[in-house]
């Protein structure tokens, strides 16, 4: 039988041995008390088991995440395939055709044209005889008095020949034998004849005369920022002032939205020839467009006191109240347009790689920012109404931040003071 000493009996045993005492020390058998140790011999085992459990849990989580990822990916693929099947291939192809238009920047026309885009087959060539023609060439050594009287430019006695809506010849005594067989002759009887005057800032047709509430449509004041408005949609071809303006020699006008908003909307160039009595096929705004092909587009912006006057009132929950507010509204609008430009470019680039029919969505083209995005692409000529140096400088700053050009500053009273600022636009 094996016996064990308990820790409490060990000192007594040593004492007994040392004193020579042969007195018997009671010995406990192993079944009397549990074995005792100062160290936990199972701690390492328990620690190893805990680590194995942790590793097992981690492996389970990784496996679950991997399975979830693949399930989600497959689900998205199925969803994408399902959505793609519902998309119109015709529209996707049409959207892709739009990409080439988005990437195209119009150019000013150059070289001779075969015919004016507005020319009608029913219109005969015209010979204007016996006119005093203003050529636009300055006379040498002209005085300031002559300049004020309009005499500092050369006038010549000549005939003018027009064919297919284009001035073909300006010269004295044009021979009829050199012209087309069927043409009309107008005798000017020595009157002054000039090229048609172009008015680059007009509200005729949208702010009609007489000025009545029911016919005043030049400002859409539901918001300060309305690049999506179009003056063409409010243009009245029967506005009497169109004929009055033409009688003064103006044949072409840029019809702008009003100046109540910082961004008023899209503008259109029109000819003051209205209806059948002026050789046109119909009475309509679209028939009056100077450039039916719309190679260029135009936009009206306005700075400074105009928008403040309209919106900057205490008690309104919208502004702008200050030029600081105007600058933010401009920048916010151009920022939204720049996001659209990027989204459209990303879509078109993806369609280049994948093919239009494989796209999972349509080309982004919200009306709200389309015109302003086109301005950032250089397809819209931006015209802005700015008077003062702070207005001019702020708008030039916007052009550099968002990389677009200004076609013209209108009114522009203080531009002569800051030519260096304008050069930075």
C-alpha positions in Angstrom: 0.0 0.0 0.0 1.3 3.4 -0.8 1.0 6.2 1.7 1.3 10.0 1.3 2.3 12.7 3.7 0.1 15.6 4.0 1.8 19.0 4.2 0.6 19.4 7.8 2.4 16.2 9.0 5.7 16.9 7.3 7.0 19.3 10.0 6.1 16.8 12.7 8.0 14.0 10.9 11.1 16.1 10.5 10.9 17.1 14.2 10.6 13.5 15.2 13.5 12.4 13.1 15.7 15.1 14.4 14.9 14.4 18.1 15.3 10.6 17.8 11.8 10.2 18.8 10.5 6.9 17.5 6.9 7.9 18.2 4.8 6.9 15.3 3.5 9.7 13.1 0.1 9.0 11.8 0.2 8.6 8.0 -2.9 9.4 5.9 -3.8 7.1 3.1 -4.2 8.5 -0.4 -8.0 8.1 -0.4 -8.4 10.1 2.8 -7.8 13.6 1.3 -7.5 14.9 -2.3 -4.0 15.5 -3.7 -2.9 19.1 -3.3 -0.5 21.2 -5.3 0.5 24.9 -5.2 0.4 25.1 -9.0 -2.6 24.7 -11.4 -1.4 21.9 -13.7 -4.6 22.3 -15.8 -4.2 26.0 -16.6 -2.2 25.4 -19.8 -4.6 22.9 -21.0 -7.6 25.2 -20.4 -5.7 28.0 -22.2 -5.0 25.7 -25.2 -8.7 24.8 -25.3 -9.7 28.5 -25.2 -7.3 29.3 -28.1 -8.7 26.4 -30.1 -12.3 27.7 -29.5 -11.3 31.2 -30.6 -9.6 29.9 -33.8 -12.6 27.8 -34.5 -15.0 30.7 -34.0 -12.8 32.9 -36.3 -12.8 30.2 -39.0 -16.6 29.9 -38.8 -17.0 33.7 -39.1 -14.6 33.8 -42.1 -16.4 31.0 -43.8 -19.8 32.6 -43.1 -18.6 36.0 -44.4 -17.2 34.3 -47.5 -20.4 32.5 -48.2 -22.4 35.7 -47.5 -20.2 37.7 -50.0 -20.7 35.1 -52.7 -24.4 34.9 -52.0 -24.7 38.7 -52.2 -22.6 38.9 -55.4 -24.6 36.2 -57.1 -27.8 38.0 -56.0 -26.5 41.3 -57.4 -25.6 39.5 -60.7 -29.1 38.1 -60.9 -30.6 41.4 -60.1 -28.3 43.2 -62.6 -29.2 40.6 -65.2 -32.8 41.0 -64.5 -32.7 44.8 -64.6 -30.6 44.7 -67.8 -33.2 42.6 -69.4 -35.9 45.2 -68.6 -33.8 48.0 -70.2 -34.6 49.2 -73.7 -31.8 48.4 -76.1 -33.0 51.1 -78.4 -32.7 53.7 -75.7 -29.2 52.4 -74.6 -28.1 52.7 -78.2 -29.6 56.2 -78.5 -27.9 57.2 -75.2 -24.6 56.0 -76.6 -25.1 58.1 -79.7 -25.6 61.1 -77.3 -22.1 60.5 -76.0 -20.6 61.7 -79.3 -22.7 64.9 -78.9 -21.5 65.4 -75.4 -17.9 65.1 -76.5 -18.3 67.5 -79.4 -17.6 71.2 -78.9 -19.1 73.5 -81.5 -16.9 75.7 -83.6 -17.6 79.1 -85.1 -18.5 78.7 -88.8 -15.7 79.5 -91.3 -15.5 79.7 -95.0 -18.3 80.3 -97.6 -21.7 78.7 -97.2 -23.7 77.3 -100.0 -27.0 78.6 -98.5 -28.4 80.2 -95.4 -30.0 77.6 -93.2 -33.1 79.8 -93.1 -33.4 80.0 -96.8 -36.7 78.8 -98.4 -36.9 77.3 -101.8 -39.7 79.7 -102.7 -37.4 82.8 -102.1 -36.0 84.3 -105.2 -32.6 86.0 -105.5 -32.8 89.8 -104.8 -30.9 92.6 -106.4 -30.9 95.9 -104.5 -29.9 98.8 -106.9 -28.9 102.4 -106.4 -28.1 102.2 -102.6 -25.6 104.1 -100.5 -23.9 101.2 -98.8 -22.1 101.3 -95.5 -19.1 99.0 -95.8 -17.8 99.3 -92.2 -14.3 100.3 -93.3 -12.9 103.4 -91.5 -12.1 106.5 -93.4 -8.5 107.7 -92.9 -8.0 111.0 -91.0 -11.5 111.2 -89.8 -12.3 113.7 -87.0 -14.1 113.0 -83.8 -17.0 115.1 -85.0 -17.3 112.9 -88.1 -17.2 109.8 -85.9 -20.1 111.1 -83.8 -22.1 111.8 -86.9 -21.4 108.4 -88.3 -19.3 109.8 -91.2 -16.0 108.3 -90.2 -16.8 105.1 -92.1 -16.9 104.7 -95.8 -20.2 104.7 -97.8 -20.2 103.8 -101.4 -22.9 103.9 -104.1 -23.4 100.3 -105.1 -25.7 97.4 -105.8 -26.1 94.5 -103.5 -27.0 91.0 -104.7 -28.5 88.3 -102.4 -29.0 84.6 -103.3 -30.1 81.7 -101.1 -30.2 84.1 -98.1 -26.5 85.1 -98.5 -25.0 88.4 -99.6 -23.1 87.4 -102.7 -21.9 90.7 -104.3 -21.5 94.3 -103.3 -20.3 96.5 -106.2 -21.4 99.4 -108.4 -23.5 98.6 -111.4 -24.0 94.8 -111.2 -24.9 93.6 -114.7 -28.2 91.7 -114.9 -26.7 89.4 -117.4 -24.4 88.0 -114.8 -27.3 87.0 -112.5 -29.7 84.2 -112.3 -32.6 84.3 -114.7 -35.3 84.8 -112.2 -34.7 87.4 -109.5 -36.4 90.4 -107.8 -35.2 93.9 -108.1 -35.6 96.6 -105.4 -34.7 100.2 -106.1 -33.1 101.8 -103.0 -33.2 105.3 -104.7 -30.1 106.4 -102.9 -31.2 105.4 -99.4 -28.7 104.2 -96.8 -28.2 100.4 -96.7 -26.3 98.6 -94.0 -25.9 95.0 -92.9 -28.6 94.1 -90.3 -27.9 95.2 -86.7 -27.5 92.4 -84.2 -28.8 93.1 -80.7 -27.0 90.9 -78.2 -29.3 91.7 -75.2 -33.1 91.7 -75.8 -36.2 90.6 -73.9 -38.5 91.2 -76.8 -41.1 88.5 -77.1 -40.8 87.4 -73.5 -41.3 90.8 -71.8 -43.9 92.0 -74.3 -45.4 95.4 -74.9 -47.7 96.6 -73.5 -46.2 95.2 -70.3 -49.0 93.3 -68.5 -49.0 90.7 -65.8 -50.5 88.2 -68.2 -47.8 88.6 -70.8 -44.6 89.2 -68.7 -42.7 85.9 -68.9 -39.0 86.9 -68.7 -38.3 85.9 -65.1 -39.2 82.5 -63.5 -39.1 83.5 -59.9 -39.9 80.2 -58.3 -36.2 79.8 -57.6 -33.0 81.9 -57.9 -31.2 79.2 -59.9 -33.1 78.1 -63.0 -30.7 77.0 -65.7 -33.4 74.6 -67.0 -35.7 77.5 -68.2 -35.8 78.4 -71.9 -36.8 81.8 -73.3 -38.1 80.0 -76.4 -40.9 78.4 -74.4 -42.3 81.9 -73.5 -41.5 83.7 -76.7 -44.5 85.5 -78.3 -43.9 86.0 -82.1 -46.8 88.5 -82.2 -45.2 90.9 -79.7 -45.6 94.2 -81.5 -42.2 95.5 -80.5 -40.5 92.9 -82.7 -41.7 94.8 -85.7 -40.8 98.1 -84.1 -37.3 96.9 -83.4 -36.9 95.7 -87.0 -37.9 99.1 -88.3 -34.8 100.5 -86.7 -32.5 98.2 -88.6 -32.2 95.4 -86.1 -32.6 92.1 -87.9 -31.2 89.7 -85.2 -31.6 89.6 -81.4 -30.4 87.3 -78.6 -33.6 86.8 -76.5 -32.5 86.4 -72.9 -34.4 85.5 -69.8 -34.6 88.3 -67.4 -32.1 89.3 -64.7 -34.1 88.5 -61.6 -32.3 85.2 -61.0 -28.6 84.5 -60.7 -29.0 81.9 -63.4 -32.0 82.7 -65.5 -31.9 80.0 -68.2 -31.2 79.3 -71.8 -31.4 82.1 -74.4 -32.0 82.0 -78.2 -31.0 84.0 -81.2 -33.9 85.0 -83.4 -34.5 86.8 -86.7 -37.1 89.6 -86.9 -38.8 88.0 -89.9 -42.3 86.8 -88.8 -44.8 84.8 -90.8 -45.8 84.6 -94.5 -45.8 88.4 -94.9 -42.0 88.2 -94.3 -41.4 85.2 -96.5 -41.6 82.7 -93.7 -43.7 79.5 -93.9 -45.4 80.0 -90.5 -45.8 82.2 -87.5 -43.9 80.5 -84.8 -40.9 81.0 -82.4 -39.0 78.1 -83.9 -39.3 79.4 -87.4 -37.7 82.6 -86.2 -34.5 80.9 -84.9 -31.5 82.5 -86.6 -29.6 79.2 -86.5 -32.2 76.3 -87.0 -29.4 73.8 -86.5 -28.6 75.3 -83.1 -24.8 74.9 -83.5 -24.4 77.1 -80.4 -26.5 77.5 -77.3 -26.7 80.5 -75.0 -27.3 81.1 -71.3 -28.2 84.1 -69.2 -26.7 84.8 -65.7 -26.9 87.9 -63.5 -24.9 89.2 -60.6 -25.2 91.7 -57.9 -28.2 93.8 -56.9 -30.8 92.3 -59.2 -31.1 88.9 -57.4 -30.7 90.6 -54.0 -33.5 93.0 -54.9 -35.8 90.1 -55.8 -35.0 87.6 -53.1 -33.1 89.3 -50.3 -35.9 90.2 -48.0 -36.2 89.5 -44.3 -38.8 86.9 -43.5 -38.2 84.8 -46.7 -36.7 81.4 -46.1 -34.5 81.6 -49.2 -32.0 84.1 -50.7 -29.7 85.3 -51.8 -29.6 88.1 -49.3 -26.0 89.2 -50.1 -23.3 88.8 -52.7 -21.8 86.0 -50.5 -25.1 84.1 -50.9 -25.1 84.7 -54.6 -21.5 83.3 -54.9 -22.6 80.2 -53.0 -25.7 79.7 -55.2 -23.5 80.0 -58.3 -20.9 77.6 -57.0 -23.4 75.1 -55.8 -25.1 75.0 -59.2 -21.9 74.6 -61.1 -20.9 71.9 -58.6 -24.0 69.9 -59.4 -23.4 70.4 -63.1 -19.9 69.1 -62.7 -21.1 66.0 -61.0 -23.4 65.4 -63.9 -20.6 65.9 -66.4 -18.5 63.3 -64.5 -21.4 60.8 -64.3 -22.0 61.2 -68.0 -18.4 60.8 -68.9 -18.1 57.6 -66.7 -21.2 56.2 -68.4 -19.9 56.9 -71.9 -16.4 55.5 -71.1 -18.0 52.3 -69.7 -20.1 52.0 -72.8 -17.0 52.3 -74.9 -15.5 49.3 -73.1 -18.6 47.1 -72.6 -20.9 48.1 -75.4 -24.0 50.2 -75.0 -26.4 47.1 -74.9 -24.5 45.7 -71.9 -24.9 48.7 -69.7 -27.0 48.2 -66.5 -28.5 51.7 -66.6 -29.3 54.6 -68.9 -27.2 57.7 -69.5 -27.7 60.3 -66.7 -29.5 63.3 -68.3 -31.6 65.2 -65.7 -33.2 68.3 -67.1 -32.3 70.4 -64.1 -28.6 70.5 -64.7 -28.3 69.6 -68.4 -27.9 73.1 -69.8 -25.4 74.0 -67.1 -23.4 70.8 -67.7 -23.3 71.7 -71.4 -21.9 75.1 -70.4 -19.1 73.4 -68.5 -18.4 71.3 -71.7 -18.0 74.5 -73.7 -21.2 74.0 -75.7 -23.2 76.9 -74.3 -22.1 80.5 -74.5 -22.5 82.0 -71.1 -23.7 85.7 -71.0 -23.7 87.3 -67.6 -25.1 90.6 -66.4 -22.6 92.1 -64.0 -22.0 95.8 -63.1 -19.5 96.2 -60.3 -16.0 95.0 -59.5 -17.0 92.5 -56.8 -19.6 91.0 -59.2 -17.1 90.8 -62.0 -14.3 89.4 -59.9 -16.5 86.8 -58.2 -17.8 85.5 -61.6 -14.3 85.3 -63.0 -13.4 83.3 -59.9 -16.2 80.9 -60.7 -15.0 80.4 -64.3 -11.6 79.3 -63.0 -12.9 77.1 -60.3 -15.2 75.2 -62.7 -13.3 75.7 -65.9 -15.8 77.4 -68.2 -15.7 80.5 -70.4 -17.7 83.7 -70.4 -18.9 84.8 -73.9 -19.9 88.3 -72.8 -20.3 90.5 -69.7 -23.5 92.6 -70.2 -23.9 96.1 -68.8 -20.5 95.8 -67.2 -20.2 99.4 -66.0 -16.9 98.9 -64.1 -15.1 96.6 -66.5 -12.9 99.5 -67.8 -11.4 99.6 -64.3 -10.4 95.9 -64.1 -9.1 94.7 -67.5 -6.6 92.4 -65.8 -9.3 90.6 -63.9 -11.3 90.1 -67.0 -8.2 88.5 -68.7 -8.3 85.8 -66.1 -11.7 84.6 -67.1 
